[in-house]
């Protein structure tokens, strides 16, 4: 007993030290308990005399009360190790009390059952079903299970087995199943019709990088701490937290009110976590979690808007120009009107009804689990002849039937091919459940994704493949990064996924090798844009949902058709065609036409698969939801190469994800499907780009990828840094041509040139063909394959520096301090810039490009 008591004191002392330090340093409460700490606390409940002892963390508490308070409020829900420890501890306590007919003096079995119920499923579900099977609290647990949504398929099947073995259980299980089929657990999932709050006003172009700065990526899973970094690097908004505190003194409900393009940038769930921490209410029994919140903006980046919905935050789209900070805002959802200071009426646009239901459920974790549970319960009722009437799931209610087959765009055909409701077409605005064969996860969002996966009670992966990379933090990792790498590797491989090694490659570069032209894919990076099939970047919870279920509800977006005419002239690269998307949209319909839409690009048959990927990847910077290119024989040849890559992987015979993908690729190649848009398909706009008109490269000026200009307009700008790499500049051809341009030249002293290949096999090819010698002889540094400078979390540029890079984005503060400037362009222009120490003229560029070393 002395040893057990000492273990308790050790745990409490450690928790106290963490709590005091965290409050002193950050002004925050202690982090949730670990599994080992939870186990020690439950073990301590067998000690005598706890009611006569006390312990002080910040205030003196009776020892038994303190233990129960920690168990009740400081353990996560879901299937975290700590969740399992809590559920197991409560279950054992209940069983012991019933077996010995003697209650625990500190925690009654009735209260223990209440705590199990308050866990809302997850790790608690299996323990509740086990108690139910042992006829302990069977009536009470019947009612608890009716209101429990987070069940795994294993839990569901256990109930089915109980019903098949015993008539008593058959009746009880039927009662539970019918309740689930009728969706009774959702009886209180309703949004209020009216809201009132006070405005926190911010400006235009607030990116996810402002809400969740990349340089603080290591704190993203610590939601309260990470939220303290909000707006770092955005000088005009750096006092946001202080302003928020002042507003909350006047009104507890603060409405985040923004200008245009809110949430542009990387698909960071952490940006949504920050919004919840700023705006939401504390969630009882969920340490560090908050719920709810309202965000109003002129326009949203599509990924961010989806992330808000998935988190249970209400996004309102309206003209916020006349709203000032501190204004009183009254919102009427029924009338879709916002009243400002009881004077100005503003109409707003709401998400579709299906998404409003998701918000009402508190987000996708419970909403998606509810849909899956209801579907399984309906199937059970049908099998057993249990009458359910005309009950439908939300997805079934959303099916729209047409009298005749509507013409389909390429993206619509791919999505419709994967519909799970039997319908083979889909129209813009229509929501359907869609099979998603795979999911990509990267290392800065991966920890959040795996936390979300545990929050939604995930077991083995339900998607055909899951690929996890270590590309964002593989270079120069800290000890905590290496700990994260180990965790991600173990977590993903244990559940049937692929965990790439550090230096193996960028997630989309490697992940694309798993993708077929008929696939719908999601990924936790905004550059999840495959050159075949259709892929959607998504926040961590959506990615986790696809990992768990292998499907997701998808609302079809409109498409914009871009037709490239002819072929580019010498020296004009795929990267220049990226910027041409902006130039010709601005000339015709306006560059905002791409926002929230799918860009369908035709006329690119002259490009390789890698070059097509540069185009599809770049739609992220256009705020498009996806980008697609018709597949052809070039695609087929690439898929054959990818099949050899998959078969030669070390895990080809051990990884379920690799084995399933090899089988899928082989079956596809037996009878390839190459979708084409219908000739009469409808588009939001059609843009033609005559390639013969493009006579010089196009670059993006600071501080936005859409701030494009022809090369001569930027010529002469001196640079301190040149970076050739990332997913759109680290392909083999781009680096080879950059090496040819640099060959025989010496990079000026003071110009730092770094090259980062996108994958290990590209790195090896550069060694074999001599490109590595050319690069390093000129004075460039070649780093390990990965994201390098692109994200700006590991590699940064200096103060007051000017950089020319091939990376994806040049937002202020992304890859350097706020006073630094970044130009974006092709690897070929970057190489010329490195030689000159300044951005070249078109004449200089063409001279260097055309005379590049061919040996």
Long-range contacts (C-beta under 8 A, 24 or more apart in sequence): 1-47, 1-48, 4-43, 4-44, 4-46, 4-47, 5-44, 5-47, 7-40, 7-43, 7-44, 8-40, 8-41, 8-43, 8-44, 8-47, 8-67, 11-37, 11-40, 11-41, 12-55, 12-57, 12-66, 15-57, 15-70, 16-56, 16-57, 19-57, 19-58, 20-57, 20-58, 23-58, 26-224, 26-225, 26-228, 28-224, 28-225, 29-224, 29-287, 30-74, 31-222, 31-287, 31-288, 32-74, 32-75, 32-76, 32-82, 32-287, 32-288, 33-70, 33-74, 33-75, 33-82, 34-81, 34-82, 35-80, 35-81, 35-82, 35-84, 35-85, 36-85, 37-82, 38-71, 38-75, 38-82, 38-85, 38-86, 38-89, 39-85, 39-89, 41-67, 41-70, 41-71, 41-89, 42-71, 42-85, 42-86, 42-89, 42-92, 42-93, 45-93, 45-104, 45-106, 45-107, 46-104, 48-105, 50-106, 51-105, 51-106, 64-105, 64-106, 67-106, 68-106, 68-107, 71-115, 72-115, 72-118, 72-285, 73-284, 73-285, 73-287, 74-287, 75-287, 76-286, 76-287, 76-454, 76-455, 77-119, 77-120, 77-122, 77-150, 77-285, 77-286, 77-455, 78-122, 78-123, 78-150, 78-454, 78-455, 78-456, 78-457, 79-122, 79-123, 79-152, 79-454, 79-457, 79-458, 79-459, 80-123, 80-451, 80-454, 80-455, 83-119, 83-122, 83-123, 83-124, 83-454, 84-123, 86-115, 86-119, 86-123, 86-124, 87-116, 87-119, 87-122, 87-123, 87-124, 87-126, 87-127, 88-123, 88-127, 90-115, 90-116, 90-124, 90-127, 91-116, 91-127, 91-130, 91-131, 94-131, 94-136, 94-137, 95-131, 95-134, 95-136, 98-136, 109-137, 113-137, 113-140, 113-141, 113-144, 116-144, 117-144, 117-147, 117-148, 118-285, 119-285, 120-148, 120-149, 120-150, 120-366, 121-148, 121-149, 121-150, 121-151, 121-369, 121-457, 122-150, 122-454, 122-455, 122-457, 123-457, 124-148, 125-150, 125-151, 125-152, 125-155, 125-457, 126-152, 126-154, 126-155, 126-158, 129-155, 129-158, 129-159, 129-162, 132-162, 132-172, 133-158, 133-162, 133-169, 138-172, 142-172, 142-175, 142-176, 145-176, 146-175, 146-176, 146-179, 146-180, 146-184, 146-185, 147-184, 147-185, 148-185, 149-185, 149-366, 149-369, 149-370, 149-373, 150-365, 150-366, 150-369, 150-456, 150-457, 151-369, 151-373, 151-457, 152-457, 152-458, 152-459, 153-376, 153-459, 154-459, 156-373, 156-376, 160-380, 174-381, 174-384, 174-386, 177-377, 177-380, 177-381, 177-384, 177-386, 178-377, 178-381, 178-386, 178-388, 180-373, 180-374, 180-376, 180-377, 181-374, 181-377, 181-378, 181-380, 181-381, 181-386, 181-388, 181-391, 182-388, 182-391, 183-370, 183-374, 183-391, 185-370, 186-361, 186-370, 189-357, 189-360, 189-361, 189-362, 190-360, 191-314, 191-333, 191-356, 191-359, 191-360, 192-333, 193-332, 193-333, 193-334, 194-330, 194-331, 194-332, 194-333, 195-253, 195-255, 195-294, 195-330, 195-331, 195-333, 196-253, 196-328, 196-329, 196-330, 196-331, 197-251, 197-253, 197-254, 197-255, 197-294, 197-329, 197-331, 198-247, 198-250, 198-251, 198-253, 198-254, 198-255, 198-326, 198-327, 198-328, 198-329, 199-254, 199-255, 199-257, 199-323, 199-324, 199-325, 199-326, 199-327, 199-328, 199-329, 200-240, 200-243, 200-244, 200-247, 200-254, 200-255, 200-256, 200-257, 200-278, 200-325, 201-257, 201-258, 201-320, 201-323, 201-324, 201-325, 201-327, 202-237, 202-240, 202-256, 202-257, 202-258, 202-259, 203-236, 203-237, 203-258, 203-259, 204-258, 204-259, 204-260, 204-261, 204-298, 205-259, 205-260, 205-261, 205-264, 205-704, 206-234, 206-237, 206-258, 206-259, 206-261, 206-262, 206-263, 207-263, 207-264, 207-265, 207-811, 208-263, 208-264, 208-265, 208-266, 208-267, 208-268, 208-270, 208-271, 208-301, 208-304, 209-233, 209-265, 209-266, 209-268, 209-811, 209-813, 209-814, 210-234, 210-237, 211-263, 211-268, 211-270, 211-271, 211-274, 211-275, 212-268, 212-270, 212-271, 212-273, 212-274, 213-813, 214-266, 214-444, 214-791, 214-792, 214-793, 214-814, 215-792, 215-793, 215-796, 217-270, 217-444, 217-472, 217-473, 217-791, 217-793, 218-478, 218-480, 218-481, 220-268, 220-270, 220-273, 220-444, 220-445, 220-447, 220-448, 221-447, 221-448, 221-451, 222-288, 223-270, 223-273, 223-274, 223-276, 223-277, 223-288, 223-289, 223-290, 224-277, 224-288, 226-270, 226-273, 226-274, 227-273, 227-274, 227-277, 227-278, 230-274, 230-278, 232-813, 233-812, 233-813, 233-817, 233-818, 234-812, 234-813, 234-818, 235-818, 241-278, 243-325, 244-278, 247-325, 247-326, 250-326, 251-328, 253-294, 254-278, 254-279, 255-279, 255-294, 255-295, 255-296, 255-329, 255-331, 256-293, 256-294, 256-295, 256-296, 257-295, 257-296, 257-297, 257-320, 257-323, 257-325, 257-329, 258-295, 258-296, 258-297, 258-298, 258-320, 259-297, 259-298, 259-320, 259-321, 260-297, 260-298, 260-299, 261-299, 261-300, 261-301, 261-595, 261-623, 262-295, 262-297, 262-298, 262-299, 262-300, 262-301, 262-304, 263-300, 263-301, 263-303, 263-304, 263-305, 263-307, 263-308, 264-301, 264-304, 264-623, 265-301, 265-526, 265-809, 265-811, 266-525, 266-526, 266-791, 267-303, 267-304, 267-307, 267-445, 267-523, 267-524, 267-525, 267-526, 267-528, 267-537, 267-538, 267-539, 268-445, 268-539, 269-307, 269-311, 269-445, 269-448, 269-449, 269-452, 269-524, 269-539, 269-540, 269-541, 270-445, 270-448, 271-304, 271-307, 272-304, 272-307, 272-308, 272-310, 272-311, 272-313, 272-539, 273-311, 273-448, 275-308, 275-311, 275-313, 276-311, 276-313, 279-313, 280-313, 291-362, 294-331, 296-320, 296-323, 296-329, 296-338, 296-348, 299-592, 299-595, 300-596, 301-595, 301-623, 302-557, 302-595, 302-596, 302-623, 302-624, 302-625, 303-526, 303-537, 303-538, 303-539, 303-625, 305-351, 305-596, 306-538, 306-539, 306-542, 307-538, 307-539, 307-541, 307-542, 309-351, 309-355, 309-358, 309-359, 309-363, 309-364, 310-358, 310-363, 310-364, 310-539, 310-541, 310-542, 311-363, 311-364, 311-539, 311-541, 312-358, 312-359, 312-361, 312-362, 312-363, 313-359, 314-359, 315-351, 316-348, 316-349, 316-350, 317-348, 317-349, 318-346, 318-347, 318-348, 318-349, 319-346, 320-346, 322-346, 352-429, 352-431, 352-555, 354-394, 354-398, 354-431, 354-553, 354-555, 355-431, 355-555, 357-394, 363-541, 364-541, 364-542, 364-545, 365-452, 365-455, 365-456, 365-541, 368-456, 368-545, 368-549, 368-552, 368-553, 369-456, 369-457, 371-395, 371-433, 371-553, 372-549, 395-421, 395-431, 395-432, 395-433, 395-553, 396-421, 398-430, 398-431, 398-432, 399-423, 399-432, 400-427, 400-430, 402-427, 407-678, 407-679, 407-680, 407-681, 407-682, 408-677, 408-678, 408-681, 409-559, 409-561, 409-598, 409-600, 409-677, 409-678, 409-681, 409-682, 409-683, 410-559, 410-600, 410-628, 410-630, 410-675, 410-676, 410-677, 410-681, 411-534, 411-556, 411-557, 411-559, 411-598, 411-600, 411-626, 411-628, 412-556, 412-559, 412-681, 413-675, 413-676, 413-677, 414-517, 414-518, 414-519, 414-520, 414-533, 414-534, 414-628, 414-675, 415-520, 415-534, 415-554, 415-556, 417-518, 417-673, 417-675, 418-518, 418-519, 418-520, 420-551, 426-556, 427-556, 428-556, 428-557, 428-558, 428-559, 429-555, 429-556, 430-555, 430-556, 431-553, 431-554, 431-555, 431-556, 432-553, 432-554, 432-556, 433-551, 433-552, 433-553, 433-554, 434-520, 434-551, 434-552, 434-553, 434-554, 435-520, 435-550, 435-551, 436-463, 436-520, 436-521, 436-522, 436-546, 436-550, 436-551, 436-552, 437-463, 437-464, 437-465, 437-516, 437-519, 437-520, 437-521, 437-550, 437-664, 438-463, 438-464, 438-465, 438-466, 438-467, 438-511, 438-514, 438-515, 438-519, 438-521, 438-546, 438-657, 438-661, 439-463, 439-465, 439-466, 439-467, 439-521, 439-522, 439-523, 439-524, 439-543, 439-546, 439-547, 440-467, 440-469, 440-507, 440-508, 440-511, 440-521, 440-522, 440-523, 440-524, 440-525, 440-528, 440-543, 441-466, 441-467, 441-468, 441-469, 441-488, 441-492, 441-507, 441-523, 441-524, 441-543, 441-547, 442-468, 442-469, 442-471, 442-472, 442-507, 442-523, 442-524, 442-525, 443-468, 443-469, 443-470, 443-471, 443-472, 443-473, 443-474, 443-481, 443-484, 443-485, 443-488, 444-472, 444-473, 444-791, 444-793, 445-524, 445-525, 445-540, 445-543, 446-484, 446-488, 446-524, 447-484, 447-487, 447-488, 448-524, 448-540, 449-524, 449-540, 449-541, 449-543, 449-544, 449-547, 450-487, 450-488, 450-491, 450-492, 450-544, 451-540, 452-540, 452-541, 452-543, 452-544, 452-545, 453-544, 453-547, 453-548, 455-541, 455-544, 456-541, 456-544, 456-545, 456-548, 458-495, 458-544, 458-547, 458-548, 459-495, 459-548, 460-495, 460-496, 461-495, 461-496, 461-497, 461-547, 461-548, 461-550, 461-656, 461-657, 462-547, 462-548, 462-549, 462-550, 462-551, 463-546, 463-547, 463-548, 463-549, 463-550, 464-550, 464-657, 464-660, 464-661, 464-664, 465-497, 465-498, 465-514, 465-657, 465-658, 465-660, 465-661, 466-492, 466-495, 466-496, 466-497, 466-498, 466-547, 466-657, 467-497, 467-498, 467-500, 467-507, 467-510, 467-511, 467-514, 467-657, 468-492, 468-497, 468-498, 468-499, 468-500, 468-507, 469-500, 469-504, 469-505, 469-506, 469-507, 469-510, 469-511, 470-499, 470-500, 470-501, 470-502, 470-504, 470-786, 471-500, 471-504, 471-505, 471-506, 471-507, 471-785, 471-786, 471-787, 472-786, 472-787, 472-791, 472-793, 472-794, 473-793, 473-794, 474-502, 474-503, 474-784, 474-786, 475-783, 475-784, 475-786, 475-787, 475-788, 475-794, 475-795, 476-794, 476-795, 477-502, 477-794, 493-655, 495-547, 496-655, 496-656, 496-657, 497-547, 497-655, 497-656, 497-657, 498-651, 498-655, 498-657, 498-658, 502-784, 502-786, 503-760, 503-763, 503-784, 503-785, 503-786, 504-759, 504-760, 504-785, 505-758, 505-759, 505-760, 505-761, 505-762, 505-785, 505-786, 506-726, 506-727, 506-730, 506-758, 506-759, 506-785, 506-786, 506-787, 508-613, 508-617, 508-727, 509-727, 509-730, 509-731, 509-758, 509-759, 510-759, 512-613, 513-642, 513-645, 513-646, 514-642, 514-646, 514-657, 514-661, 516-639, 516-664, 516-665, 516-668, 517-631, 517-635, 517-639, 517-668, 517-672, 517-673, 517-674, 517-675, 518-668, 518-673, 518-675, 520-554, 522-546, 522-552, 526-620, 527-617, 527-620, 527-727, 527-728, 527-808, 529-613, 529-616, 529-617, 529-618, 529-619, 529-620, 529-626, 529-627, 530-613, 530-616, 531-609, 531-610, 531-612, 531-613, 531-615, 531-616, 531-629, 531-635, 532-609, 532-629, 532-631, 532-635, 532-638, 532-639, 533-628, 534-598, 534-626, 534-628, 535-626, 536-625, 536-626, 537-620, 557-596, 557-597, 557-598, 557-625, 557-626, 558-596, 558-597, 558-598, 558-683, 558-684, 559-597, 559-598, 559-599, 559-600, 559-681, 559-683, 559-684, 560-593, 560-594, 560-597, 560-598, 560-599, 560-600, 560-624, 560-683, 560-684, 560-685, 560-686, 560-687, 561-600, 561-602, 561-677, 561-683, 561-685, 561-686, 561-687, 562-599, 562-600, 562-601, 562-602, 562-686, 562-687, 562-688, 562-689, 563-601, 563-602, 563-603, 563-686, 563-687, 563-688, 563-689, 564-601, 564-602, 564-603, 564-604, 564-689, 564-691, 565-603, 565-688, 565-689, 565-690, 565-691, 565-692, 566-690, 566-691, 566-692, 567-606, 567-691, 568-691, 568-694, 569-691, 569-692, 569-694, 569-695, 570-846, 570-849, 570-850, 571-697, 571-828, 571-845, 571-846, 571-849, 571-850, 572-691, 572-694, 572-696, 572-697, 573-611, 573-697, 573-734, 573-826, 573-827, 573-828, 574-607, 574-611, 574-612, 574-614, 574-615, 574-826, 575-614, 575-728, 575-729, 575-734, 575-806, 575-825, 575-826, 575-827, 576-694, 576-697, 576-698, 576-825, 576-826, 577-614, 577-615, 577-689, 577-691, 577-694, 578-614, 578-615, 578-618, 578-621, 578-728, 579-698, 579-699, 579-700, 579-708, 580-689, 580-691, 580-694, 580-698, 581-618, 581-619, 581-622, 581-687, 581-689, 582-622, 582-706, 582-708, 583-698, 583-708, 584-687, 584-688, 584-689, 585-687, 588-685, 588-687, 589-685, 589-687, 591-622, 591-706, 593-684, 593-685, 593-687, 594-619, 594-622, 594-623, 594-624, 595-622, 595-623, 595-624, 596-623, 596-624, 596-625, 597-624, 597-625, 597-684, 598-624, 598-625, 598-626, 598-627, 598-628, 599-624, 599-626, 599-627, 599-628, 600-627, 600-628, 600-629, 600-677, 600-683, 601-627, 601-628, 601-629, 602-629, 602-630, 604-629, 605-632, 605-634, 608-634, 608-733, 609-634, 609-635, 609-638, 610-731, 610-732, 610-733, 611-731, 611-733, 613-727, 613-728, 613-731, 614-728, 614-731, 617-727, 617-728, 617-808, 618-728, 618-808, 620-808, 621-705, 621-706, 621-808, 621-809, 622-706, 630-674, 630-675, 630-676, 630-677, 631-674, 631-675, 632-674, 635-674, 636-669, 636-672, 636-674, 639-665, 639-668, 639-669, 640-669, 643-669, 695-842, 696-842, 696-845, 697-825, 697-826, 697-828, 697-829, 697-842, 697-845, 698-825, 699-804, 699-823, 699-824, 699-825, 699-829, 699-839, 700-810, 700-823, 700-824, 700-825, 701-810, 701-823, 702-810, 702-812, 702-821, 702-822, 702-823, 703-810, 703-811, 703-812, 703-821, 703-822, 704-810, 704-811, 705-808, 705-809, 705-810, 705-824, 710-842, 711-825, 711-829, 711-839, 711-840, 711-841, 711-842, 711-845, 712-841, 712-842, 714-823, 714-839, 715-838, 715-839, 715-840, 715-841, 715-842, 715-844, 716-838, 716-839, 716-841, 717-802, 717-823, 717-838, 717-839, 718-802, 718-837, 718-838, 719-751, 719-802, 719-803, 719-804, 719-823, 719-833, 719-837, 719-838, 719-839, 720-750, 720-751, 720-752, 720-797, 720-798, 720-801, 720-802, 720-803, 721-751, 721-752, 721-753, 721-754, 721-797, 721-798, 721-801, 721-802, 721-803, 721-804, 721-805, 722-751, 722-752, 722-753, 722-754, 722-803, 722-804, 722-805, 722-830, 722-831, 722-833, 722-834, 723-753, 723-754, 723-755, 723-756, 723-788, 723-789, 723-803, 723-804, 723-805, 723-806, 723-807, 723-830, 724-753, 724-754, 724-755, 724-756, 724-780, 724-805, 724-806, 724-827, 724-830, 724-831, 725-754, 725-755, 725-756, 725-757, 725-758, 725-783, 725-788, 725-789, 725-790, 725-806, 725-807, 726-756, 726-758, 726-787, 726-788, 726-789, 726-790, 726-805, 726-806, 726-807, 726-808, 727-758, 727-787, 727-790, 727-808, 728-806, 728-807, 728-808, 729-805, 729-806, 729-807, 729-826, 729-827, 729-830, 730-756, 730-757, 730-758, 730-759, 730-762, 730-785, 730-788, 730-806, 731-758, 731-762, 732-757, 732-762, 732-765, 732-766, 734-806, 734-826, 734-827, 734-828, 735-762, 735-766, 735-771, 735-775, 735-827, 736-766, 736-769, 736-771, 737-827, 737-828, 737-831, 737-849, 737-852, 738-775, 738-827, 738-828, 738-830, 738-831, 739-766, 739-771, 739-772, 739-774, 739-775, 739-831, 740-771, 740-774, 740-852, 740-853, 740-854, 741-828, 741-831, 741-832, 741-835, 741-848, 741-849, 741-852, 741-853, 742-774, 742-775, 742-778, 742-780, 742-831, 742-834, 742-835, 743-774, 743-777, 743-778, 743-852, 743-853, 743-855, 744-778, 744-853, 745-778, 745-835, 746-778, 746-779, 747-778, 747-779, 747-780, 747-834, 747-835, 748-836, 748-837, 750-837, 751-834, 751-837, 752-781, 753-778, 753-779, 753-780, 753-781, 753-834, 754-780, 754-781, 754-782, 754-783, 754-788, 754-789, 754-795, 755-780, 755-781, 755-782, 755-783, 756-782, 756-783, 756-784, 756-785, 756-786, 756-787, 756-788, 756-789, 757-782, 757-785, 758-785, 759-785, 760-785, 774-853, 778-834, 778-835, 780-834, 789-815, 790-815, 791-815, 792-816, 797-822, 804-829, 804-830, 804-833, 804-834, 804-839, 805-830, 806-830
